[in-house]
Structures are given as C-alpha cells and as structure tokens.
Amino acid sequence: MNDPVDPVRAWHRLAGICVLLDGFHALKHAVRFGAEVPVAVTADRRAALALADELAPDVRDTLDALLSEVPQGTYASLVPRPHPTAVAALAVRPSREANLRTLAHAPRGAPVVVLDQPRNLGNAGAVIRLAAGFGATGVVTTGTLDPWHPTVVRGGAGLHFATAVERLGVDELPRGPLFALDPEGEDIRGVKLPDDAVLAFGSERSGLSAALRARTDHLLALPMRPQVSSYNLATSVAMTLYHWSATGGAPAS
Ligand SMILES: C[S@@+](CC[C@H](N)C(=O)[O-])C[C@H]1O[C@@H](n2cnc3c(N)ncnc32)[C@H](O)[C@@H]1O
C-alpha cells in the first residue's frame, strides 16, 4: 500500500478507510504494537527522528523508513488540527474477524473490559490506553458509541493496536465469568479476579443496562466513602485492572 513517490496522493486515497494517528506518540505506539502504516508524514523530519532517538530508539529505524517530509502547509491540510510534533500517519484498522478471534481465544491470559453503552469518547480512549497498559485482552463496547471514532483513537494515543477493540451486542460478549462493577455490589477487595474475567462497567449516565445485569455473574463495588455517588468510568476501570494485577494478574510483558 506504500506510495513512497507521492505520500500526499497516498494519503488522499487511504484517508477514508484508514485510522488517523495524530502525532508522534500515537505513531510510535501503533508501530510498536504491529500496526500496518501505509503512509506517515511530517513537516519536520529531523525533529521527528530526534524525538525517536530520545523517546523511541526501538522503533527509530522503522519511523525513519516510514516518514515522508511534506511542507508545513501540506501537513496542516491533511489533519483536522496540526499536532505539536507535526507528525501524522494512517494505519490499517485490524479486521473484526481478527479481533473476535483474539477475544474468543481460550484460555485467556488477561481480562476483557466491557464498557456498557458508554457515552463519552474521551472516557473510551482513556480506557483503551489503560487496557493496553495492563495487557488486557481487549475492550468491547456495547451501544452506539464507535470505539474507533477519531476522538477515541486520539484519546487512546495509538494504543488501539495493543488490545482488541470492538463493538458487540451484550449477547455476543466473550465467554468467561462476568464481573460487573456497581456501587451496590460486593466489596472488590475480598475478591480475586481470574485472568479470563470479563469486567463490565456501566454508562456514565445510567450505569449498567438491564441486559448486562441479566448476564452478570458477580456484582462488585469499588470502595467509596458514604455520600459519594460514584466514580468516573475510566477511573473505575483503572482501579479494577489495578486490583486484578495486584492480586496476581500478570500484565503482559
Ligand atoms: C459514572 S458511573 C455511573 C453512574 C450512574 N449514575 C449510575 O447510576 O450508576 C460509571 C460506571 O463506573 C463504575 N463505578 C463507578 N463508581 C463505582 C463504584 N464505587 N463501585 C463500582 N463501580 C463503580 C460502574 O460500572 C458505573 O456504572
């Protein structure tokens, strides 16, 4: 898919079907986790490679081969808003089939995170970044939010390629014991989460849906002082994944 002669032409050909990686860090992460990147541009190749020398020597040679320098105005015309690193790239979205295979793989070595009808694109991006950091098997959303929406991808800092990200119906969720998080549940501190757990979190507005509750095996609560109603969705996922790792779960190395 590479078009080394004319990266701008390649960009226009692929922009509608590929995922925008906005900035150096998103490109660095995507490359580290094996994304296919048919085109990458920068308005300042020397600065981009200096960043790679400093922050990502492991992928420096790959970035050197990928990055094409274009004039600042051309770069700015390709992205919705210029990034301070003046780097942008397009990556091929992993197929749904490949993600479903990863999610269904047994035995699973790390939990799947389910966001049940999330509303906030920033929360979804933050959760994908958390899942990548903890080596979770994947992040599944139910409902209408697209977990590959450009704003979610921006929030995920290129880490959509480090974990399987898909939208599914509640009836299509991966197998495994389903632990749903809700302030009314049993204290999570007394529970060891298995590696094949499916960890579900409710929507920012209304919590867990009836359909998700019906599929739940265990309802768990994060410790919270009386009079506080609930935590933010992404911070709830962070505490739960931390609990999994701190009680014997092994973030993938
Ligand atoms: C912002 S909260 C939802 C608040 C919503 N108004 C409700 O009725 O539940 C989003 C999600 O974070 C998780 N969450 C937040 N605080 C929690 C707590 N103390 N214990 C367990 N889960 C919590 C739950 O999964 C919840 O559905």
The ligand as a Tripos MOL2 file, in Angstrom:
@<TRIPOS>MOLECULE
LIG
   27    29     1     0     0
SMALL
NO_CHARGES

@<TRIPOS>ATOM
      1 C1        -20.1710    7.3290   36.4000 C.3       1 LIG1
      2 S1        -20.5620    5.7270   36.8710 S.3       1 LIG1
      3 C2        -22.3060    5.6330   36.5750 C.3       1 LIG1
      4 C3        -23.1060    6.4220   37.4810 C.3       1 LIG1
      5 C4        -24.5570    6.2420   37.2160 C.3       1 LIG1
      6 N1        -25.2570    7.4490   37.5180 N.3       1 LIG1
      7 C5        -25.1800    5.0570   37.9530 C.2       1 LIG1
      8 O1        -26.3520    5.1090   38.1670 O.co2     1 LIG1
      9 O2        -24.5410    4.0620   38.2470 O.co2     1 LIG1
     10 C6        -19.9760    4.7310   35.5600 C.3       1 LIG1
     11 C7        -19.6350    3.3200   35.9490 C.3       1 LIG1
     12 O3        -18.4490    3.3080   36.7360 O.3       1 LIG1
     13 C8        -18.4810    2.1990   37.6140 C.3       1 LIG1
     14 N2        -18.4010    2.7020   39.0010 N.ar      1 LIG1
     15 C9        -18.3560    3.9740   39.4180 C.ar      1 LIG1
     16 N3        -18.2250    4.0390   40.7470 N.ar      1 LIG1
     17 C10       -18.1970    2.7420   41.1960 C.ar      1 LIG1
     18 C11       -18.0640    2.1220   42.4650 C.ar      1 LIG1
     19 N4        -17.9250    2.8070   43.5970 N.pl3     1 LIG1
     20 N5        -18.0680    0.7710   42.5170 N.ar      1 LIG1
     21 C12       -18.1790    0.0250   41.4030 C.ar      1 LIG1
     22 N6        -18.3050    0.5640   40.1740 N.ar      1 LIG1
     23 C13       -18.3090    1.9000   40.0560 C.ar      1 LIG1
     24 C14       -19.7750    1.4700   37.3660 C.3       1 LIG1
     25 O4        -19.5730    0.4320   36.4560 O.3       1 LIG1
     26 C15       -20.6440    2.5680   36.7830 C.3       1 LIG1
     27 O5        -21.7180    2.0550   36.0510 O.3       1 LIG1
@<TRIPOS>BOND
     1     1     2 1
     2     2     3 1
     3     2    10 1
     4     3     4 1
     5     4     5 1
     6     5     6 1
     7     5     7 1
     8     7     8 2
     9     7     9 1
    10    10    11 1
    11    11    12 1
    12    11    26 1
    13    12    13 1
    14    13    14 1
    15    13    24 1
    16    14    15 ar
    17    14    23 ar
    18    15    16 ar
    19    16    17 ar
    20    17    18 ar
    21    17    23 ar
    22    18    19 1
    23    18    20 ar
    24    20    21 ar
    25    21    22 ar
    26    22    23 ar
    27    24    25 1
    28    24    26 1
    29    26    27 1
@<TRIPOS>SUBSTRUCTURE
     1 LIG1         1 GROUP 0 **** ****
